[in-house]
Every structure is written in structure tokens, then in C-alpha cells.
Amino acid sequence: MAFDGMTLRDFLGHMAAKTPTPGGGAAASAVGALAAALAQMVVAYSIGKKALAAHEPSLQAAAESLTRARGLLLALADEDAAAY
């Protein structure tokens, strides 16, 4: 089951269904990916602000790390479902 192209509505429908997958691991991974996306939004708003110019390198690094984390977490959701 590939979750990365699924709508939130569809994912929730699958989660609510009386089926073994997706389960807790996929749910935890999806929530982690959502948290990473929210952190990316915060970083995106921070990049380029004059008051945060001294932190620009760290913000850029954080943006890249969060992009990777979001992708990894989505992949882990798929792996969890496949492992069942």
C-alpha cells in the first residue's frame, strides 16, 4: 500500500477500516511526516528574515534535513504496511 500519493481522506478511511494495515506503525510514521512538514513551514517562514540572518545556515540545513525526514517517514509507513 503506497501512502505517499493517497489523500488524507483516503488514508483515514483505510486507517478506520477493519483491516490489519495500515496500523499503528503507519499512523506513527504519518504523524511524524506531518510534524516534519509543520517544522518545514516554520523554517520556511524564518529563512530570509533580517532578524534571523545569523541563523540562515542552520535554517537552510534544517530545511534540507526536514525534507529528508518527511520522505523517510512516508517510506516507513509503506514499509510498516508491507511488513505485516
C-alpha positions as a Python dict, from the first residue, in 0.01 Angstrom:
ca = {
    (1, 'M'): (0, 0, 0),
    (2, 'A'): (155, 332, -105),
    (3, 'F'): (58, 612, 128),
    (4, 'D'): (259, 896, -27),
    (5, 'G'): (9, 956, -310),
    (6, 'M'): (-301, 895, -100),
    (7, 'T'): (-532, 1177, 5),
    (8, 'L'): (-571, 1237, 376),
    (9, 'R'): (-936, 1136, 347),
    (10, 'D'): (-839, 804, 186),
    (11, 'F'): (-565, 740, 441),
    (12, 'L'): (-808, 798, 727),
    (13, 'G'): (-1061, 571, 561),
    (14, 'H'): (-804, 294, 533),
    (15, 'M'): (-696, 355, 893),
    (16, 'A'): (-1055, 324, 1017),
    (17, 'A'): (-1127, 6, 820),
    (18, 'K'): (-1136, -337, 977),
    (19, 'T'): (-810, -438, 808),
    (20, 'P'): (-468, -516, 953),
    (21, 'T'): (-298, -240, 757),
    (22, 'P'): (-242, 44, 787),
    (23, 'G'): (-179, 5, 1157),
    (24, 'G'): (-2, 182, 1438),
    (25, 'G'): (337, 198, 1268),
    (26, 'A'): (194, 362, 959),
    (27, 'A'): (-6, 603, 1174),
    (28, 'A'): (302, 697, 1378),
    (29, 'S'): (505, 749, 1060),
    (30, 'A'): (232, 963, 906),
    (31, 'V'): (212, 1180, 1218),
    (32, 'G'): (591, 1214, 1215),
    (33, 'A'): (581, 1322, 850),
    (34, 'L'): (312, 1576, 936),
    (35, 'A'): (526, 1711, 1220),
    (36, 'A'): (823, 1741, 984),
    (37, 'A'): (607, 1928, 733),
    (38, 'L'): (492, 2170, 1003),
    (39, 'A'): (850, 2229, 1111),
    (40, 'Q'): (939, 2291, 745),
    (41, 'M'): (673, 2560, 731),
    (42, 'V'): (820, 2732, 1038),
    (43, 'V'): (1169, 2715, 888),
    (44, 'A'): (1043, 2846, 553),
    (45, 'Y'): (893, 3150, 725),
    (46, 'S'): (1220, 3205, 914),
    (47, 'I'): (1454, 3184, 613),
    (48, 'G'): (1530, 3527, 470),
    (49, 'K'): (1426, 3727, 776),
    (50, 'K'): (1676, 4000, 861),
    (51, 'A'): (1642, 3935, 1234),
    (52, 'L'): (1743, 3571, 1180),
    (53, 'A'): (2024, 3631, 929),
    (54, 'A'): (2286, 3492, 1169),
    (55, 'H'): (2095, 3163, 1174),
    (56, 'E'): (2049, 3133, 797),
    (57, 'P'): (2299, 2845, 752),
    (58, 'S'): (2132, 2646, 1030),
    (59, 'L'): (1788, 2718, 890),
    (60, 'Q'): (1892, 2602, 542),
    (61, 'A'): (2038, 2283, 690),
    (62, 'A'): (1721, 2227, 891),
    (63, 'A'): (1507, 2269, 579),
    (64, 'E'): (1710, 2002, 398),
    (65, 'S'): (1701, 1764, 696),
    (66, 'L'): (1327, 1805, 735),
    (67, 'T'): (1270, 1733, 367),
    (68, 'R'): (1465, 1409, 402),
    (69, 'A'): (1287, 1319, 727),
    (70, 'R'): (945, 1372, 573),
    (71, 'G'): (1030, 1142, 283),
    (72, 'L'): (1179, 879, 511),
    (73, 'L'): (877, 879, 740),
    (74, 'L'): (640, 832, 447),
    (75, 'A'): (855, 543, 324),
    (76, 'L'): (846, 388, 670),
    (77, 'A'): (467, 397, 666),
    (78, 'D'): (474, 191, 346),
    (79, 'E'): (735, -46, 491),
    (80, 'D'): (526, -99, 803),
    (81, 'A'): (225, -199, 597),
    (82, 'A'): (436, -427, 377),
    (83, 'A'): (591, -598, 680),
    (84, 'Y'): (257, -719, 814),
}
